[in-house]
Amino acid sequence: MEIKFIFNNQEFTIFCEWGKTRSGFKHTATLKKSYKNNDFKNAIEYWEIDSAKCFYLNRTWESYQFESVIKKLIRQHFGNDYDSVLKLIKE
């Protein structure tokens, strides 16, 4: 799952994925900054700037898929701007 948003005139993408663990599963969210690489005909490339993980033993009861890990990543990276960024993502 990918979520793209623009904050402070910078384009960001959150990549979400899940994986198995020995005792359950995990959600991982990676925040990447987008930029155009002029050497390759303006190809869009990503620079990883932060990531977060949440581990679960059984099921998760979230309002939307990857909710907990996305909120953890935003709080971890954007701090005081948490509410503003979360509002952009939910649009």
Backbone bond lengths (Angstrom), bond angles and torsions (degrees), N, CA, C in turn:
res aa  C-N    CA-C-N  psi(-1)  N-CA   C-N-CA  omega(-1)  CA-C   N-CA-C  phi
1 M - - - 1.445 - - 1.526 108.19 -
2 E 1.310 116.67 137.15 1.464 121.94 177.86 1.522 109.69 -123.11
3 I 1.327 115.67 139.17 1.460 121.95 175.88 1.525 106.76 -126.89
4 K 1.329 116.74 119.24 1.467 121.21 179.88 1.521 109.07 -107.00
5 F 1.333 116.12 140.92 1.456 121.01 177.05 1.522 109.29 -156.62
6 I 1.335 114.88 159.86 1.469 121.19 178.50 1.520 107.66 -116.17
7 F 1.324 115.79 128.53 1.458 122.26 179.56 1.517 108.13 -137.42
8 N 1.326 117.24 127.76 1.473 122.90 -176.77 1.526 111.63 52.65
9 N 1.321 116.02 44.48 1.470 123.43 178.56 1.520 113.89 60.50
10 Q 1.306 117.80 24.17 1.463 122.44 176.30 1.522 107.89 -122.93
11 E 1.338 116.07 137.81 1.460 120.24 -179.43 1.521 109.83 -92.41
12 F 1.331 115.49 127.32 1.459 122.55 179.56 1.522 109.78 -121.28
13 T 1.323 115.98 154.24 1.458 122.14 173.38 1.516 107.88 -135.23
14 I 1.331 116.13 134.25 1.464 121.36 173.53 1.526 106.99 -105.32
15 F 1.320 115.23 122.61 1.455 121.79 177.08 1.527 107.85 -102.04
16 C 1.336 116.70 124.24 1.465 121.54 -179.06 1.522 110.11 -115.08
17 E 1.313 115.09 139.77 1.462 119.74 176.34 1.526 109.15 -150.57
18 W 1.310 115.45 164.42 1.457 120.47 178.46 1.518 108.69 -126.07
19 G 1.316 115.41 159.63 1.458 120.85 178.09 1.515 110.46 -153.87
20 K 1.312 115.49 161.40 1.465 121.29 178.93 1.522 110.33 -83.02
21 T 1.324 114.92 149.15 1.462 121.79 171.29 1.527 106.63 -125.91
22 R 1.321 116.56 173.85 1.479 119.42 179.96 1.523 112.78 -60.57
23 S 1.329 115.65 -35.02 1.464 118.58 -174.11 1.532 113.51 -114.76
24 G 1.314 118.92 12.18 1.464 120.62 -179.28 1.511 111.24 168.03
25 F 1.338 115.66 -125.36 1.461 120.06 178.60 1.525 109.71 -150.86
26 K 1.332 115.90 170.70 1.465 121.09 179.86 1.514 109.80 -137.03
27 H 1.330 114.78 152.86 1.457 122.51 170.80 1.530 106.90 -112.97
28 T 1.313 116.08 135.87 1.456 121.76 178.00 1.528 108.65 -124.32
29 A 1.323 116.86 134.21 1.464 122.50 175.80 1.524 107.76 -123.68
30 T 1.320 115.83 130.20 1.460 121.78 -179.65 1.521 108.58 -120.60
31 L 1.331 116.46 126.34 1.456 122.39 178.34 1.524 108.58 -94.38
32 K 1.332 115.32 125.91 1.458 120.11 179.96 1.516 109.73 -129.33
33 K 1.321 115.36 144.69 1.454 121.91 177.29 1.520 107.92 -96.62
34 S 1.321 116.50 133.60 1.459 121.41 -178.44 1.528 110.30 -91.95
35 Y 1.323 115.47 143.91 1.463 120.21 172.61 1.518 108.95 -152.90
36 K 1.331 114.83 155.58 1.459 120.08 179.40 1.516 109.29 -92.34
37 N 1.315 115.84 132.36 1.462 121.80 178.42 1.519 107.91 -97.30
38 N 1.320 116.66 104.06 1.465 121.54 -176.94 1.519 113.16 -67.04
39 D 1.326 117.70 -19.31 1.464 120.56 178.24 1.520 111.50 -71.30
40 F 1.326 117.50 -21.55 1.461 121.75 -177.77 1.521 111.26 -121.60
41 K 1.336 116.26 52.64 1.472 122.74 175.43 1.525 112.44 53.52
42 N 1.326 115.64 46.93 1.468 122.61 177.78 1.518 113.73 60.67
43 A 1.307 117.41 30.67 1.467 120.64 176.13 1.529 109.03 -63.23
44 I 1.322 116.28 139.70 1.464 120.18 179.78 1.528 108.16 -84.41
45 E 1.319 114.58 127.56 1.462 120.97 177.60 1.518 108.35 -122.33
46 Y 1.313 115.63 163.44 1.459 121.16 -176.49 1.520 110.64 -124.12
47 W 1.322 115.08 141.19 1.456 122.19 176.51 1.522 106.38 -116.08
48 E 1.321 116.71 117.78 1.464 121.28 -178.44 1.518 109.83 -71.68
49 I 1.336 116.06 127.98 1.459 118.59 -177.86 1.527 113.86 -120.40
50 D 1.339 117.97 -18.12 1.465 119.40 178.59 1.525 109.71 -167.42
51 S 1.333 116.62 161.13 1.464 120.25 176.41 1.525 109.60 -153.33
52 A 1.331 115.16 159.60 1.468 121.26 179.01 1.524 108.00 -145.37
53 K 1.346 115.81 154.03 1.462 121.94 179.22 1.521 109.43 -134.51
54 C 1.327 115.48 147.30 1.459 122.33 171.79 1.520 106.99 -131.73
55 F 1.327 115.89 135.35 1.455 121.32 -178.93 1.528 109.66 -110.26
56 Y 1.330 115.91 142.03 1.453 121.63 -178.17 1.524 109.21 -130.52
57 L 1.328 115.91 142.70 1.461 120.81 177.19 1.525 111.57 -90.25
58 N 1.300 117.04 -28.54 1.452 120.16 -177.11 1.518 108.58 -139.47
59 R 1.292 118.08 -117.35 1.456 122.25 -179.48 1.508 110.53 -94.32
60 T 1.328 115.19 165.30 1.451 120.70 173.15 1.525 107.93 -123.83
61 W 1.306 116.72 140.63 1.456 121.61 -179.37 1.512 108.56 -112.46
62 E 1.307 116.55 81.59 1.454 121.50 -177.48 1.526 109.85 -109.17
63 S 1.328 115.94 154.79 1.466 120.78 178.20 1.522 111.09 -66.74
64 Y 1.320 116.23 -35.89 1.462 121.80 177.00 1.524 107.80 -143.11
65 Q 1.323 115.99 159.83 1.464 121.00 -175.15 1.527 110.74 -61.21
66 F 1.324 117.11 135.55 1.466 125.82 178.72 1.535 112.99 67.93
67 E 1.312 118.65 17.81 1.469 122.06 -176.64 1.528 112.70 -54.12
68 S 1.313 118.46 -51.62 1.466 121.96 -174.99 1.520 112.55 -63.24
69 V 1.317 117.00 -44.48 1.463 119.53 -176.75 1.533 111.05 -71.97
70 I 1.333 117.44 -33.82 1.464 120.32 176.95 1.528 110.12 -65.61
71 K 1.325 116.65 -45.40 1.473 120.26 179.05 1.527 111.13 -63.50
72 K 1.322 116.83 -38.71 1.465 120.77 177.90 1.529 110.67 -62.83
73 L 1.322 116.90 -44.29 1.469 121.79 179.91 1.525 111.40 -63.57
74 I 1.325 116.93 -45.03 1.473 120.78 -179.35 1.518 110.45 -63.96
75 R 1.333 117.08 -45.42 1.469 121.01 179.44 1.530 110.56 -61.98
76 Q 1.316 116.05 -40.68 1.465 122.59 -178.14 1.531 111.40 -67.07
77 H 1.320 117.52 -41.98 1.469 119.71 -174.52 1.536 113.85 -92.08
78 F 1.327 117.44 -41.80 1.461 119.75 -173.11 1.525 113.64 -97.33
79 G 1.318 117.94 -12.59 1.463 122.04 174.36 1.514 114.88 51.80
80 N 1.334 116.66 -109.97 1.466 122.16 -175.48 1.523 113.59 -64.11
81 D 1.333 117.45 -21.03 1.466 121.73 -179.93 1.529 112.06 -91.51
82 Y 1.334 117.17 14.06 1.466 123.00 -176.53 1.530 112.53 -50.22
83 D 1.325 117.55 -51.84 1.471 121.06 -176.44 1.522 111.89 -63.63
84 S 1.326 117.12 -41.16 1.472 120.94 179.78 1.522 111.82 -63.73
85 V 1.325 116.88 -44.48 1.458 121.17 -179.17 1.521 110.49 -69.09
86 L 1.321 117.62 -41.75 1.464 121.04 179.46 1.533 110.63 -60.74
87 K 1.320 116.42 -39.20 1.468 120.56 178.10 1.539 110.40 -63.34
88 L 1.327 117.70 -39.98 1.477 120.76 178.05 1.528 111.34 -62.68
89 I 1.306 116.50 -39.24 1.461 121.25 -176.89 1.533 111.29 -70.70
90 K 1.312 117.19 -36.21 1.462 120.51 -177.39 1.516 113.11 -76.06
91 E 1.335 117.97 -12.25 1.480 120.96 -179.16 1.500 111.57 -71.71
